[in-house]
Amino acid sequence: MELEFGMKFKIGQEGADPRELVERLADAGCDGAVIGTGKPGRIALEFAREARSAKEAIVSALRDVKRAVPDAELIEDTPDFVGLTDVAELIGVSRQNMRKLMLSHPDTFPAPVHEGSTSVWHLADVLQWLADRGDYAIEKPLLDVARVAMQINLAKEARALEAPVQKKVRALVA
């Protein structure tokens, strides 16, 4: 099946010539990706990749990028962090409808990962909540990609914690 997802990377300045970078990425297997190089020190890739699973597609894409740009540091795997407008667009409802669902189900609607003037959720959590309600037809490939993207982003952040901090945090959030 064809799966769609994106990745954003921080890259070193050496070898950051956009044309050469795009060529290296294509040679490493990212030739089907749309590659953005507009921001210095950053690249963004949007993939439509054929694979048996979301995990296989995303892991192979990560491997291909690292082969082309060994110093590339993953910033974010997408789709993961979303606002209500993003979710509404993905499932074909209005932002107001999503807001109404969030406000009318405060006990069960997923908690945001950031709450403020603009709140942000893990897409997989919201899609799973919608699927569990049974009122919305959530495409399995989208939910699978969102789950893997969330797992990769969480693993990336967890690696940044020192081992003693990880242990304390696990005990507090469990």
C-alpha positions in Angstrom: 0.0 0.0 0.0 1.1 3.6 -0.5 1.7 5.6 2.6 2.1 9.3 3.0 4.3 11.0 5.7 6.9 13.6 6.1 10.1 14.3 7.9 12.0 17.4 8.9 15.8 17.3 9.6 18.5 19.6 10.8 21.6 19.3 8.7 25.1 20.5 9.0 26.3 23.4 6.8 28.9 21.4 5.0 27.5 19.7 1.9 24.3 21.8 2.2 24.3 22.9 -1.4 20.6 22.3 -2.2 21.2 20.8 -5.7 23.9 18.4 -4.5 21.8 17.5 -1.4 18.7 16.7 -3.6 20.9 14.5 -5.8 22.4 12.6 -2.9 18.9 12.0 -1.4 17.7 10.8 -4.8 20.6 8.4 -5.1 20.0 7.1 -1.6 16.4 6.1 -2.4 14.4 9.3 -1.7 13.8 10.0 -5.4 10.0 9.8 -4.9 10.0 12.3 -2.1 9.2 16.0 -2.5 12.3 17.7 -0.9 12.2 21.2 0.6 15.6 23.0 1.1 14.4 26.6 1.5 15.5 27.0 5.1 19.3 27.1 5.7 20.4 24.1 7.8 17.1 22.3 7.3 15.5 19.9 4.9 11.9 18.7 4.8 10.8 15.6 2.8 7.2 14.5 2.0 7.1 10.8 1.1 4.5 8.7 -0.8 6.1 5.3 -0.2 5.0 1.8 -1.1 5.4 -0.6 1.8 3.6 -3.4 3.7 3.4 -1.3 6.9 3.8 2.2 8.1 6.7 1.2 10.2 8.5 -0.4 7.2 7.9 2.7 5.1 9.0 5.3 7.7 12.0 3.3 8.9 13.2 2.7 5.4 12.9 6.5 4.6 14.8 7.4 7.8 17.5 4.9 6.7 17.7 6.4 3.2 18.0 9.9 4.5 20.7 9.0 7.0 22.6 7.2 4.2 22.5 10.3 2.0 23.1 12.8 4.9 24.8 11.0 7.8 24.8 14.1 10.0 21.0 14.7 9.5 19.2 15.0 12.8 15.5 14.3 12.9 13.5 17.2 14.1 10.0 15.7 13.5 8.3 12.8 11.8 4.9 13.8 10.5 1.9 13.5 10.7 2.0 13.7 14.5 1.7 17.1 16.2 -1.6 18.7 15.1 -4.2 21.3 16.0 -7.9 20.9 15.8 -7.9 22.5 12.3 -5.5 19.9 11.0 -7.6 17.0 12.4 -10.8 18.5 10.9 -9.2 18.8 7.5 -8.0 15.2 7.6 -11.4 13.7 8.5 -13.5 16.1 6.5 -15.3 18.1 9.2 -15.2 21.8 10.2 -12.8 23.1 12.9 -15.9 24.1 14.9 -17.1 20.5 14.8 -13.8 19.3 16.2 -13.9 22.0 18.9 -17.4 21.0 19.8 -16.3 17.3 20.2 -13.4 18.3 22.4 -15.5 20.6 24.6 -18.4 18.2 24.9 -16.2 15.2 25.9 -13.7 16.7 28.3 -13.3 13.3 30.2 -12.5 11.2 27.2 -11.1 13.5 24.5 -7.3 13.0 24.4 -5.2 15.5 26.4 -3.1 17.8 24.3 0.7 17.5 24.4 0.8 21.3 24.6 -2.1 23.5 25.8 -2.2 27.2 25.3 -3.6 29.7 22.9 -2.9 27.1 20.3 -3.2 23.5 21.6 -1.4 20.6 20.0 -2.3 16.9 20.1 -0.8 13.7 18.9 -2.8 12.9 15.7 -2.8 9.2 16.5 -4.5 9.8 19.9 -7.3 11.9 18.3 -7.8 9.6 15.4 -8.1 6.6 17.7 -10.6 8.4 19.9 -12.7 9.3 16.8 -12.5 5.7 15.6 -13.5 4.3 19.0 -16.6 6.5 18.9 -17.6 4.9 15.7 -19.0 8.1 14.2 -16.1 8.7 11.8 -14.5 6.4 9.2 -10.8 6.8 9.9 -8.5 5.4 7.2 -6.3 2.7 8.7 -3.2 3.7 6.7 -3.5 7.3 8.1 -3.9 6.0 11.7 -1.0 3.6 11.3 1.3 6.3 9.9 0.3 8.7 12.7 1.0 6.0 15.4 4.5 5.3 14.0 5.3 9.0 13.6 4.2 9.5 17.3 6.4 6.6 18.4 9.4 7.9 16.6 9.0 11.4 17.9 8.6 10.2 21.5 11.6 7.9 21.2 13.7 10.7 19.8 12.7 12.9 22.8 13.2 10.1 25.3 16.8 9.6 24.0 17.6 13.2 25.0 16.8 12.4 28.7 19.6 11.1 30.9 19.0 7.5 32.2 18.3 8.6 35.8 15.9 11.2 34.6 14.1 8.7 32.3 13.6 6.3 35.3 12.1 9.1 37.5 9.9 10.4 34.7 8.6 6.9 33.9 7.7 6.4 37.6 5.9 9.8 37.7 3.9 9.5 34.5 2.9 5.8 34.7 
